[in-house]
């Protein structure tokens, strides 16, 4: 199996540079002195999430005559928006399959970029996309199981290593594992001293389980759909799990209350909007047993349902931090 290389990621960076935002590292002044924290704010991308990087690279690599026939994608929301947005910039049609549990804010945004949107049950999204390709043509742009998508997501790792060469810990959300596959590949090439740690919700902690057993996980769609983190409900492919096995140092999980805790803290202390899928890394920083040192938490997106965001900010009871974290609340 051919894994993504740093050369692939360098090429992706050159290809997508005019279509994505080079996001900065934001220091968190509330972080513990022995564990300084920076956020990688991918919510600043044009579609509010990191997925634009992989979509731009995959679509940009298509021959012009192939791209003109259109693109197809299936997604829980952010990849849907990314493919729709990038297709619009190229002036080509896009058909996007989303699921019945995709947040309305993401469905509306995808339609707003001009894509045709089909809504199906979660278990049917891949087969429905395949049917669209068979019936109408177009090229399928998978959300994570594709080397060009992985290389595009890996540009985040390039930027982290360039902006903080002495980074010691990089926290990355994990779903289908395309993001962490690319980021870990880049970090291990550019900052090999750093530890790359994947973060999942406990209710969708299949990759964490697979990391421990060495076997690619096989959780049901219903099991993975229990988490509030709608962007972390996929499961790794053979390709992405191979990257995890080779490049990732550890995996941790966080609870639903810890995710909400992080969303509230990011909004009130860092003025950062994070959707649940993006907030898991800050939740891990706050609540998981992690190595000390200079830490970067990738906030993968900010496309949170407004009603959920308001509910968290107005009704969430903050979970009690561990002894080592109490100083964060008083600063």
C-alpha positions as a printed NumPy array, in Angstrom:
array([[  0.   ,   0.   ,   0.   ],
       [  1.393,   3.38 ,  -1.047],
       [  1.379,   5.88 ,   1.812],
       [  1.415,   9.646,   1.418],
       [  4.858,  11.243,   1.422],
       [  6.135,  14.652,   2.429],
       [  6.76 ,  15.3  ,  -1.271],
       [  3.051,  14.715,  -1.945],
       [  2.156,  17.203,   0.766],
       [  4.635,  19.804,  -0.506],
       [  3.088,  19.482,  -3.972],
       [ -0.386,  19.867,  -2.48 ],
       [  0.656,  23.042,  -0.67 ],
       [  1.802,  24.569,  -3.946],
       [ -1.378,  23.468,  -5.731],
       [ -3.945,  24.777,  -3.237],
       [ -2.207,  27.925,  -2.031],
       [ -4.56 ,  30.322,  -3.816],
       [ -7.726,  28.549,  -2.668],
       [ -7.171,  28.078,   1.078],
       [ -6.259,  30.238,   4.052],
       [ -2.877,  29.704,   5.666],
       [ -4.211,  29.7  ,   9.19 ],
       [ -2.013,  31.068,  12.014],
       [ -1.242,  29.537,  15.384],
       [ -3.199,  31.289,  18.138],
       [ -1.61 ,  31.243,  21.627],
       [ -3.925,  30.413,  24.524],
       [ -2.998,  32.69 ,  27.421],
       [ -5.096,  30.593,  29.794],
       [ -2.948,  27.481,  29.242],
       [ -0.775,  25.915,  31.942],
       [  2.83 ,  27.242,  32.029],
       [  4.359,  23.8  ,  31.573],
       [  1.934,  22.978,  28.761],
       [  1.702,  26.06 ,  26.508],
       [ -1.074,  25.678,  23.955],
       [ -1.641,  27.044,  20.486],
       [ -4.779,  26.582,  18.414],
       [ -4.673,  25.863,  14.689],
       [ -7.931,  27.642,  13.755],
       [ -9.233,  25.909,  10.64 ],
       [-12.63 ,  27.488,  11.219],
       [-11.086,  30.479,   9.404],
       [-11.204,  28.629,   6.078],
       [-13.762,  29.876,   3.501],
       [-16.075,  26.961,   4.305],
       [-15.383,  27.074,   8.044],
       [-13.371,  23.844,   8.203],
       [-10.141,  22.141,   7.144],
       [-11.841,  19.951,   4.531],
       [-11.263,  22.559,   1.836],
       [ -7.581,  21.583,   1.753],
       [ -8.14 ,  17.975,   0.681],
       [-10.978,  18.858,  -1.672],
       [ -8.93 ,  21.579,  -3.377],
       [ -5.999,  19.232,  -3.898],
       [ -8.073,  16.32 ,  -5.188],
       [-10.171,  18.423,  -7.545],
       [ -7.163,  20.478,  -8.616],
       [ -5.299,  17.324,  -9.672],
       [ -8.071,  16.22 , -12.038],
       [ -7.432,  16.799, -15.756],
       [ -9.512,  19.761, -16.93 ],
       [-11.663,  17.635, -19.24 ],
       [-12.438,  15.199, -16.409],
       [-13.139,  17.959, -13.911],
       [-15.58 ,  19.592, -16.355],
       [-17.86 ,  16.547, -16.094],
       [-18.464,  17.371, -12.458],
       [-17.665,  15.97 ,  -9.034],
       [-19.586,  13.875,  -6.514],
       [-19.054,  13.516,  -2.768],
       [-20.622,  11.972,   0.31 ],
       [-20.164,  13.669,   3.657],
       [-21.464,  14.414,   7.132],
       [-21.216,  18.098,   6.291],
       [-17.818,  19.796,   6.109],
       [-16.466,  17.773,   3.172],
       [-19.796,  18.445,   1.461],
       [-19.261,  22.18 ,   1.764],
       [-15.631,  21.893,   0.718],
       [-16.328,  19.989,  -2.498],
       [-19.242,  22.265,  -3.347],
       [-17.142,  25.379,  -2.759],
       [-14.112,  24.201,  -4.714],
       [-16.307,  22.969,  -7.585],
       [-17.882,  26.427,  -7.738],
       [-14.456,  28.073,  -7.987],
       [-13.713,  25.852, -11.001],
       [-17.149,  26.398, -12.501],
       [-18.055,  22.71 , -12.546],
       [-21.176,  20.95 , -11.2  ],
       [-21.21 ,  19.134,  -7.874],
       [-23.631,  16.579,  -6.439],
       [-23.303,  15.979,  -2.715],
       [-24.83 ,  13.164,  -0.678],
       [-25.403,  14.06 ,   2.982],
       [-27.134,  12.126,   5.73 ],
       [-30.334,  12.654,   7.653],
       [-28.375,  13.529,  10.803],
       [-26.223,  16.182,   9.119],
       [-26.71 ,  19.559,  10.861],
       [-28.982,  21.881,   8.918],
       [-26.367,  24.645,   8.961],
       [-24.021,  22.426,   6.924],
       [-26.719,  21.313,   4.474],
       [-27.787,  24.89 ,   3.832],
       [-24.199,  26.021,   3.317],
       [-23.585,  23.224,   0.811],
       [-26.643,  24.213,  -1.203],
       [-25.54 ,  27.829,  -0.93 ],
       [-22.399,  26.966,  -2.894],
       [-24.56 ,  25.766,  -5.786],
       [-24.364,  22.012,  -5.291],
       [-27.204,  19.574,  -5.764],
       [-27.781,  17.931,  -2.362],
       [-29.243,  14.464,  -1.773],
       [-30.2  ,  13.455,   1.78 ],
       [-30.086,   9.754,   2.68 ],
       [-29.847,   7.588,   5.842],
       [-26.296,   7.427,   7.272],
       [-25.725,   3.811,   6.214],
       [-26.598,   4.612,   2.578],
       [-24.373,   7.581,   1.853],
       [-21.565,   5.753,   0.051],
       [-23.86 ,   3.581,  -2.067],
       [-25.987,   6.61 ,  -2.972],
       [-22.904,   8.506,  -4.156],
       [-21.813,   5.505,  -6.222],
       [-25.256,   5.418,  -7.836],
       [-24.958,   9.095,  -8.781],
       [-21.571,   8.485, -10.421],
       [-22.914,   5.459, -12.313],
       [-26.014,   7.294, -13.505],
       [-24.66 ,  10.761, -14.278],
       [-20.885,  10.507, -14.489],
       [-18.554,  12.781, -12.585],
       [-15.621,  11.981, -10.342],
       [-16.079,  10.834,  -6.76 ],
       [-14.073,  12.882,  -4.246],
       [-14.043,  10.788,  -1.039],
       [-13.938,  12.557,   2.33 ],
       [-10.765,  10.798,   3.502],
       [ -9.952,   7.552,   1.656],
       [ -7.87 ,   9.081,  -1.125],
       [ -4.162,   9.955,  -1.36 ],
       [ -4.83 ,  13.416,  -2.813],
       [ -7.259,  14.238,  -0.013],
       [ -4.761,  13.04 ,   2.607],
       [ -1.983,  15.122,   1.029],
       [ -4.172,  18.221,   1.052],
       [ -5.017,  17.801,   4.725],
       [ -1.312,  17.287,   5.427],
       [ -0.62 ,  20.919,   4.566],
       [ -1.848,  21.72 ,   8.079],
       [  1.12 ,  19.781,   9.443],
       [  3.506,  21.686,   7.178],
       [  2.234,  24.984,   8.536],
       [  2.434,  23.852,  12.17 ],
       [  6.043,  22.723,  11.748],
       [  6.978,  25.95 ,   9.97 ],
       [  5.356,  28.227,  12.557],
       [  6.416,  26.281,  15.678],
       [  9.486,  24.178,  14.827],
       [  9.949,  23.132,  18.458],
       [  6.384,  21.845,  18.834],
       [  6.276,  18.821,  21.136],
       [  2.657,  17.608,  20.972],
       [  0.148,  17.891,  18.11 ],
       [ -3.487,  17.018,  18.878],
       [ -5.645,  16.082,  15.888],
       [ -9.348,  15.125,  15.655],
       [ -9.955,  11.662,  14.175],
       [-12.919,  10.408,  12.177],
       [-12.103,   8.672,   8.901],
       [ -8.483,   9.585,   9.754],
       [ -7.658,  11.47 ,   6.564],
       [ -6.741,  14.58 ,   8.56 ],
       [ -4.441,  12.856,  11.017],
       [ -2.92 ,  10.757,   8.212],
       [ -1.754,  13.87 ,   6.417],
       [ -0.828,  15.901,   9.489],
       [  1.141,  13.064,  11.071],
       [  3.012,  12.396,   7.83 ],
       [  4.065,  16.049,   7.64 ],
       [  4.946,  16.39 ,  11.331],
       [  7.082,  13.249,  11.38 ],
       [  9.004,  14.539,   8.365],
       [  9.396,  18.161,   9.498],
       [  9.356,  17.93 ,  13.319],
       [ 10.142,  14.278,  14.09 ],
       [ 10.651,  14.999,  17.79 ],
       [  6.96 ,  15.889,  18.178],
       [  4.304,  13.414,  19.301],
       [  1.124,  13.239,  17.212],
       [ -1.923,  12.242,  19.244],
       [ -5.339,  11.549,  17.788],
       [ -8.506,  12.514,  19.664],
       [-11.963,  10.94 ,  19.366],
       [-15.221,  11.113,  21.303],
       [-15.673,   8.093,  23.576],
       [-18.956,   7.374,  21.801],
       [-17.145,   7.107,  18.472],
       [-13.787,   5.872,  19.745],
       [-13.326,   3.168,  17.15 ],
       [ -9.913,   4.262,  15.903],
       [ -8.642,   4.543,  19.48 ],
       [ -9.746,   0.951,  20.02 ],
       [ -8.09 ,  -0.125,  16.774],
       [ -4.9  ,   1.673,  17.738],
       [ -4.732,  -0.415,  20.909],
       [ -5.544,  -3.749,  19.24 ],
       [ -3.717,  -3.204,  15.955],
       [ -6.871,  -4.17 ,  14.057],
       [ -8.899,  -1.813,  11.891],
       [-12.129,  -1.13 ,  13.826],
       [-15.61 ,  -2.207,  12.772],
       [-18.07 ,  -0.197,  14.859],
       [-21.597,   0.082,  13.509],
       [-22.913,   3.291,  11.97 ],
       [-25.466,   3.564,  14.783],
       [-22.766,   3.279,  17.445],
       [-20.673,   6.015,  15.881],
       [-23.704,   8.27 ,  15.391],
       [-24.251,   8.639,  19.156],
       [-21.717,  11.439,  19.598],
       [-22.506,  15.125,  19.414],
       [-19.376,  15.47 ,  17.227],
       [-21.141,  14.911,  13.904],
       [-17.925,  15.29 ,  11.91 ],
       [-16.261,  12.416,  13.782],
       [-18.721,   9.643,  12.971],
       [-16.772,   7.939,  10.179],
       [-14.412,   5.001,  10.523],
       [-10.886,   4.722,   9.07 ],
       [-10.216,   3.014,   5.761],
       [ -7.408,   0.564,   5.159],
       [ -5.365,   3.433,   3.706],
       [ -5.866,   5.862,   6.572],
       [ -5.511,   3.209,   9.262],
       [ -2.143,   2.265,   7.752],
       [ -1.041,   5.893,   8.194],
       [ -2.287,   5.882,  11.792],
       [ -0.346,   2.71 ,  12.555],
       [  2.851,   4.133,  11.049],
       [  2.852,   7.785,  12.085],
       [  0.565,   8.354,  15.094],
       [  2.024,   8.089,  18.604],
       [ -1.151,   7.714,  20.651],
       [ -4.939,   8.013,  20.672],
       [ -7.17 ,   9.376,  23.44 ],
       [-10.918,   9.831,  23.856],
       [-13.07 ,  12.5  ,  25.49 ],
       [-16.62 ,  12.523,  26.824],
       [-19.58 ,  14.474,  25.503],
       [-19.542,  16.799,  28.531],
       [-15.828,  17.405,  28.055],
       [-16.456,  18.371,  24.424],
       [-19.123,  20.86 ,  25.491],
       [-16.783,  22.152,  28.177],
       [-14.144,  22.867,  25.551],
       [-16.618,  24.601,  23.222],
       [-17.59 ,  26.962,  26.035],
       [-14.017,  27.614,  27.122],
       [-12.847,  28.328,  23.572],
       [-15.713,  30.754,  23.013],
       [-15.343,  32.634,  26.278],
       [-11.588,  32.575,  26.837],
       [-10.15 ,  32.468,  23.299],
       [-13.033,  33.996,  21.308],
       [-12.915,  30.951,  19.021],
       [-16.006,  29.223,  17.65 ],
       [-15.486,  25.465,  17.512],
       [-17.931,  22.809,  16.419],
       [-17.903,  19.662,  18.571],
       [-15.602,  17.853,  16.142],
       [-13.069,  20.656,  16.329],
       [-13.304,  21.094,  20.094],
       [-12.252,  17.523,  20.923],
       [ -8.576,  18.451,  20.846],
       [ -9.005,  21.223,  23.403],
       [-11.133,  18.822,  25.449],
       [ -8.223,  16.393,  25.422],
       [ -5.816,  19.144,  26.479],
       [ -8.084,  19.976,  29.411],
       [ -9.038,  16.497,  30.539],
       [ -6.817,  13.741,  29.104],
       [ -3.512,  12.492,  30.475],
       [ -1.187,  13.983,  27.868],
       [  2.559,  14.654,  27.677],
       [  3.732,  18.075,  28.803],
       [  5.356,  20.512,  26.431],
       [  4.528,  22.91 ,  23.615],
       [  1.186,  21.732,  22.285],
       [ -0.853,  22.53 ,  19.186],
       [ -4.552,  21.633,  19.082],
       [ -6.077,  21.499,  15.62 ],
       [ -9.548,  23.061,  15.696],
       [-10.831,  21.362,  12.576],
       [-13.907,  23.523,  12.086],
       [-16.428,  25.995,  13.45 ],
       [-19.661,  24.99 ,  11.714],
       [-21.7  ,  24.441,  14.848],
       [-25.486,  24.514,  14.846],
       [-26.464,  27.938,  16.28 ],
       [-29.077,  26.464,  18.611],
       [-26.587,  23.961,  20.008],
       [-23.977,  26.685,  20.454],
       [-26.446,  28.87 ,  22.332],
       [-27.521,  25.938,  24.495],
       [-23.933,  25.114,  25.454],
       [-23.097,  28.705,  26.304],
       [-26.23 ,  29.275,  28.368],
       [-26.906,  25.93 ,  30.074],
       [-23.696,  23.922,  30.136],
       [-22.474,  23.089,  33.634],
       [-18.677,  23.032,  33.383],
       [-17.213,  19.676,  34.254],
       [-14.854,  19.738,  37.211],
       [-11.258,  19.938,  35.907],
       [ -8.537,  17.678,  37.159],
       [ -6.156,  19.011,  39.834],
       [ -3.522,  19.822,  37.226],
       [ -6.008,  21.894,  35.243],
       [ -7.668,  23.957,  38.014],
       [ -5.334,  26.897,  37.453],
       [ -6.776,  27.288,  33.954],
       [-10.148,  28.311,  35.362],
       [ -8.795,  31.062,  37.538],
       [ -6.704,  32.912,  34.996]])
